[in-house]
């Protein structure tokens, strides 16, 4: 990983309001399919590996870039690196993928890709993120796993 910050002065965006939780949302007897907002809420607070900001604050993840089909058990996330040559893109994608795999029921197929046209190595990064063996091998690397865990842990 580079020791210098690549995007020293990123644009920072306002966070959207938290979702209001209703009694119906908390009622275990009511069928409640997953939706885009629920998926967004799972990934919005992932920490950027270079900045003391969340992926939401950097507009790396946005609700409108999420597709979910609860009935087809699929979640598809597009994320947008802050710069076209971001060397952290694979790490950010892995963090999103790991957070969702740990948070969602195992029935879901999770796909994480770079938003088309936003990164110089988009195809290579997407290929790495789609390769289950590469992802598993990356997570066996103790240092990389620690960095991912720091990205997905809550700041406090």
C-alpha positions as CSV (number, residue, x, y, z in Angstrom):
1,X,0.0,0.0,0.0
2,X,1.3,3.5,-0.8
3,X,2.6,5.5,2.1
4,X,1.5,8.9,0.6
5,X,-2.1,9.9,0.3
6,X,-3.0,10.0,-3.4
7,X,-6.0,12.4,-3.1
8,X,-4.9,14.8,-0.5
9,X,-8.0,17.1,-0.7
10,X,-11.0,15.0,-1.7
11,X,-14.5,16.5,-2.1
12,X,-16.6,15.8,1.1
13,X,-20.4,15.5,0.8
14,X,-23.1,15.8,3.4
15,X,-24.5,12.6,4.9
16,X,-28.1,11.8,4.2
17,X,-30.5,11.5,7.2
18,X,-30.7,8.3,9.1
19,X,-33.7,6.1,8.2
20,X,-36.6,6.4,10.6
21,X,-37.2,3.0,12.2
22,X,-40.9,2.2,12.7
23,X,-42.6,-0.3,14.9
24,X,-43.4,-2.3,11.7
25,X,-39.7,-2.4,10.9
26,X,-38.9,-3.9,14.3
27,X,-41.8,-6.4,14.2
28,X,-40.4,-9.9,13.6
29,X,-43.8,-11.1,12.5
30,X,-43.9,-8.8,9.5
31,X,-42.2,-9.9,6.2
32,X,-39.6,-7.2,5.5
33,X,-37.7,-7.7,2.2
34,X,-34.3,-6.1,1.9
35,X,-34.2,-2.8,-0.1
36,X,-31.6,-0.4,-1.5
37,X,-31.7,1.8,1.5
38,X,-31.1,-1.0,3.9
39,X,-28.1,-2.2,1.9
40,X,-26.8,1.4,1.7
41,X,-27.2,1.7,5.5
42,X,-24.9,-1.3,5.9
43,X,-22.1,0.1,3.8
44,X,-22.4,3.9,4.2
45,X,-20.2,4.0,7.3
46,X,-17.3,2.0,6.0
47,X,-14.2,4.0,6.6
48,X,-12.0,5.2,3.8
49,X,-8.5,3.6,4.1
50,X,-6.7,6.9,3.4
51,X,-9.0,9.6,5.0
52,X,-10.8,9.9,8.3
53,X,-14.1,9.9,6.4
54,X,-16.7,7.4,5.4
55,X,-17.4,6.1,1.9
56,X,-20.7,8.0,2.0
57,X,-19.0,11.3,2.8
58,X,-16.7,10.8,-0.2
59,X,-19.6,9.7,-2.4
60,X,-17.7,6.4,-3.1
61,X,-21.0,4.6,-2.2
62,X,-24.4,6.1,-3.1
63,X,-27.9,4.6,-2.7
64,X,-28.7,5.1,-6.4
65,X,-25.7,2.8,-7.3
66,X,-27.2,-0.2,-5.5
67,X,-29.4,-2.8,-7.1
68,X,-31.1,-5.5,-5.0
69,X,-33.5,-8.3,-5.8
70,X,-34.6,-9.9,-2.5
71,X,-36.6,-12.5,-4.5
72,X,-33.6,-13.4,-6.6
73,X,-31.2,-13.2,-3.7
74,X,-28.9,-10.8,-5.4
75,X,-27.1,-7.5,-4.4
76,X,-25.1,-5.5,-6.9
77,X,-23.1,-2.5,-5.7
78,X,-21.3,0.0,-7.9
79,X,-18.8,2.2,-6.1
80,X,-17.0,5.2,-7.4
81,X,-13.3,5.9,-6.4
82,X,-12.5,9.5,-5.7
83,X,-9.8,9.6,-8.4
84,X,-9.4,7.6,-11.6
85,X,-6.1,6.0,-10.6
86,X,-7.0,5.2,-7.0
87,X,-4.7,2.4,-5.8
88,X,-7.1,1.7,-2.9
89,X,-10.0,0.7,-5.2
90,X,-9.5,-3.1,-4.7
91,X,-9.2,-2.6,-0.9
92,X,-12.4,-0.5,-0.9
93,X,-14.3,-3.0,-3.0
94,X,-13.1,-5.8,-0.7
95,X,-14.3,-3.9,2.4
96,X,-17.7,-3.4,0.8
97,X,-17.9,-7.1,-0.1
98,X,-16.8,-8.3,3.3
99,X,-19.2,-6.0,5.2
100,X,-22.1,-7.3,3.1
101,X,-21.1,-10.9,3.3
102,X,-20.9,-10.6,7.1
103,X,-24.1,-8.7,7.4
104,X,-26.5,-10.3,4.9
105,X,-28.0,-13.8,5.1
106,X,-25.9,-16.3,3.1
107,X,-28.6,-16.7,0.5
108,X,-27.5,-13.5,-1.2
109,X,-25.0,-13.4,-4.1
110,X,-23.1,-10.2,-3.6
111,X,-21.4,-8.4,-6.6
112,X,-19.2,-5.4,-6.1
113,X,-17.9,-3.4,-9.1
114,X,-16.4,0.0,-9.9
115,X,-18.9,2.4,-11.5
116,X,-18.3,2.1,-15.2
117,X,-15.9,4.7,-16.6
118,X,-14.6,6.0,-13.2
119,X,-11.3,4.2,-12.8
120,X,-8.3,3.6,-15.0
121,X,-8.0,-0.1,-14.1
122,X,-11.8,-0.8,-13.8
123,X,-11.7,-4.1,-15.6
124,X,-8.7,-5.5,-13.6
125,X,-10.2,-4.4,-10.2
126,X,-13.6,-5.8,-11.1
127,X,-12.0,-9.1,-12.2
128,X,-10.2,-9.3,-8.8
129,X,-13.4,-8.6,-6.8
130,X,-15.3,-11.2,-8.7
131,X,-12.8,-14.0,-8.2
132,X,-13.8,-15.9,-5.2
133,X,-10.4,-17.6,-4.8
134,X,-8.6,-14.3,-4.9
135,X,-11.0,-12.8,-2.4
136,X,-10.5,-15.8,-0.1
137,X,-6.7,-15.6,-0.4
138,X,-6.7,-11.9,0.3
139,X,-8.7,-12.4,3.5
140,X,-6.2,-15.1,4.6
141,X,-3.5,-12.4,4.5
142,X,-3.4,-11.3,8.2
143,X,-2.3,-7.7,7.5
144,X,-4.9,-7.2,4.7
145,X,-7.7,-8.7,6.9
146,X,-6.7,-6.2,9.7
147,X,-6.9,-3.3,7.3
148,X,-10.4,-4.4,6.0
149,X,-11.6,-4.9,9.6
150,X,-10.5,-1.4,10.5
151,X,-12.3,0.0,7.4
152,X,-15.6,-1.8,8.3
153,X,-15.5,-1.2,12.1
154,X,-17.4,1.6,13.6
155,X,-15.4,4.7,14.7
156,X,-16.0,5.8,18.2
